[in-house]
């Protein structure tokens, strides 16, 4: 901290922003015997918002308390609260406090202390003397001291030992950072510091600020703060990505790289929490950007580390309707939606995809087929392949499974009557081409049916064909995927039922269904 400077005849009016981000406090630490004005509406606004649990307001109340101690107790100055133009206890908004503060500075001939450039410009336009403090000075965040190059996340909880998750996705351990339990006062101070940094930093955002919880994006840190009454005690969880990967680092099969380059436009990235979905989506976004594509993202919070060429939109600062209009009018080639959570998110993804925008969605799922099922209740079955053509399942930081979806009309596997043919969505392993699931309607139900895998030894079909020719010498045999069609002459139907039963038992061992036709 700088030494205290000489006393001055200047008087100061503190703006709302300079109080909340701590810049006013740091400035006043250096002034001896200052006379400081604060409009009463500022205090009432902060108190009202703090009672609702808004973190910035809680921080602001704490800052005012510190400013009082610095000005009155340490530097022997005075703080005067003005009511002019405002009735204490009346409804007050942030804009009203700013207007009343500017008027106070104008009427008293004081210097307005602000760290908001727009506030500074508006005040100068009114002929007000302004002290623009700019962005807050960079200080090392206490939360950053808990991180090293192996730390994935830090978890601080009131009356508990501070712990960290160290390792990599899918292979990590919890480590106790200090052999002492955290106190509420410590967590409140750390939270206040984080809020101040987020308000002051151009790379900081308070993404969500609700009663009992706050979500902050501060540089590479994604921070979640919870407090009573939502949680029984204060808790801070901070996550920081360990590595930034390029798509080439995943060593994907050439077939998949060609798919991503040439055909995939409805991509769904799925996986369990913490398995590397967002990291892969980030790499894919940069891959398309390097291909000369226009790429944008929708995030909540904005925690992807992307180059300036990629615009990152926050879902928390605009309605989904506004984002829909912006993206349709700006016409990106690809939009990354991280993460799809509720009906409105899926609706926006579907609308943009059907409008012709390439979409990359990220969603939580315990298996790749679960990710597909999340769309089934939100869109007609026949539209699913038009919305999702490629499903990429990420596990332990690696691409573990890739599905492609296609629409066809066929007799679903396991059904035998030809009149039961219907539209079927085939879900195939993209790398091997194996059919793994079929999705179709049966009555009023939408069925997701796993297709039994057939044996994959070279001699399977030859063995089956040999057994069938032994039992039915005159039959014609045709293999169709997992089905065997046996055509039997009408002149050779003696004991046919028993023979077919034997053949079916044998075929089931290899994962085949048997259909018989008489000609």
Secondary structure, 3 states (H helix, E strand, C coil): CCCCECCCCCEEEECHHHHHCCHHHHHHCCECCCEEEEEHHHHHHHHHHHHCCCHHHHHHHHHHHHHHHHHHHHCCCEEEEECCCCCCCCCCCHHHHHHHHHHHHHHHCCEEEECCHHHHHHHHHCCCEEEECCCCCCCCCHHHHHCCCCEEEEEEEECCEEEEEEEECCEEEEEEEEEEEECHHHHHHHHHHHHHHHHHCCCEEEEEEECCEEEEEECCEEEEEECCCCCCCCEEEEEECCCCCCHHHHCCCHHHHHHHHHCCCEEEEEECCCCCHHHHHHHHHHHHHHCCCCEEEEECCCCCCCCCCCEEEECCCCCHHHHHHHHHHHCCCEEEEECCCCHHHHHHHHHHHHCCCEEEEEEECCCHHHHHHHHHCCCCHHHHHHHCCEEEEEECCEEEEEEEEEEEEECCCCCCCHHHCEEEEEEEECCCCCEEEEEEEECCEEEEEECCCCCCCCCHHHHHHHHHHHHCCCCEEEEECCEEEEEECHHHCCCHHHHHHHHHHHHHCCCCEEEEEEC
